[in-house]
Amino acid sequence: MNPIHRLAFLRYIVIDECLFEATNNASESEAAKEAKIWFKDDLLDAINERIAKFSVHSKPIAMRTLEKDIVDLQALFDVKVLKLSHNRRAHYRYAHSGMSIRNSSLSAEQALALEQLFVHLESFHFMEGQEWWWEAESRLRVHFDLFPEDSQVRLAERKIKSVNAAAVFESHHWSDASRKWLPVLSKAAAKLIPVRLAYRLKHDVPLSHTTCRIEWLTVDHEEWLIGMLSWDEEAEEMFRMLVPLKAVDSVDDVTAHFPGESHDLEGWSWPSYAAQRMGLNDGIIDSKLEVSEPVQIWLEEPIANRFMVDPIHPSQDLRLQRAGGGVIFTINVVVDAALFRWVMQWGNQAQLLEPAEARHTLRLKAREVASLYEPMFGP
């Protein structure tokens, strides 16, 4: 999607949020209802404020652009916007409660095309590593109410009820706006397009910029991470690093030039790197080869039970040892911060037994974490 279209859809989203808020307040007091009225000039200000945050180089839109957007919104998403008057000032709202572009329906042609896509991609259901398609298809079918007609016929004698799509796939996480970068970054990785990336690993540090080649995208502990090969302009050498998607501030896939094409680092495998660890750590990756080693972890019985079915790590030894009201597991991983985080999340229900040096390091880290609470609660 080009920048012009991205900004147009951003405006549609802002308009939808405002109109949805103005429409769905029937149970509130009159004062609250009046506070949520979106007049034309307020709506225009809200859109321009969001555009400025999205792209500092974009110009604010005019009132005629807003009016055209509202017309286009109704045509594209099959919603109806009412233009009303309050104290002789024009304001907008949806025709009825619950209306939103997020719940818009497909045309007959679009629904047929999507159903045909599902049929063509049925083979994905049985391909190793393509489990993401099960979730994608399920969410699309629920969102657009696309279910095979034969199922409806078989259930015709039953009383069928429907619920809102949002009530089927519930999430206890806040929405992740950083996923807007996934389309451009996935294209850059697939087509070997160099990008200029601006990111901030910590909130209190300045932006960092790097020219890089995106190698892969992965989810670790429900957070998207970008694996990239970056070019150090001062040292004129390459290095690898991991950056959380949430740390990305901007992406330039037009003017970036990656000069290190002929100097690629050989003998490196991202999957092998990840497979040797309990998790991934953001930042620059050390070029030195780290060797995995046997690690013994004791887990209390309630925690241990889950890992007898779903292993802690693919390298988990199937031979188990019961001790002290729990189970001792042996895995082969690199001893690093990710391993310590994994063990510490279980509190006193987990202990790292071997190697001894790692056990000592974990003890020091636990004391360091505990010391953070002393100013508030005492030692």
Beta strands, then each sheet from edge to edge (+ up, - down):
strand 1: 38-39
strand 2: 81-86
strand 3: 89-94
strand 4: 195-199
strand 5: 208-220
strand 6: 223-232
strand 7: 237-244
strand 8: 248-252
strand 9: 283-284
strand 10: 293-300
strand 11: 321-323
strand 12: 326-333
strand 13: 350-354
sheet 1: 1+ 3- 2+
sheet 2: 8+ 4- 5+ 6- 7+ 9-
sheet 3: 11+ 12- 10+ 13-
end
